[in-house]
């Protein structure tokens, strides 16, 4: 693959801009400055640098962001900045999109990818990919709330009863619960249907992938591929 194509595919601008970066000596590949945009390289499993910053090559990108409060997952945010502003420009240019949505006030594990097939696989209702949330309730979480979540609650405008796959009491007001669907405000509405109210919501797991404790809010990291989330190739 020509080095110009590598940079273009990874979101470093137009083909013309990528050629310029290379010609100006701003790009290294495998530790060597390459000034010929047409140089043939094999990028798979390798890294390059642009202006000294290292970038792994991924044909398709999958990243995990620890979403802070007051960021919107929408492409056209209204009240807060988009989560996309937390990613470096090349990831935005190559068209990463959030995998599903978290509310503006929800924090935690948000995946973003430019892999359309993976996006579909992770969000399609029939796939039932489990998502785990840490829920801080306004009032102490009664046994009746936990029972209701496990048995299933009927929400306005939803045809099916929605139930949690599991619920764990962490302390008086804090629960962790896993759901396998992704309806609008689902956790908040389920908790409300059980007679309580969500004060804070954090996603702590998506499929097989747990939110890494060392990843600060607003920070992101590369994932090696879908198996990090799905547990299989
Ligand atoms: N359920 C909600 O209510 N909000 C979220 O952001 C995610 C799940």
Boltz pocket constraint, residues with backbone or C-beta under 6 A from the ligand:
constraints:
  - pocket:
      binder: B
      contacts: [[A, 101], [A, 102], [A, 103], [A, 104], [A, 106], [A, 183], [A, 184], [A, 185], [A, 186], [A, 187], [A, 188], [A, 189], [A, 201]]
      max_distance: 6.0
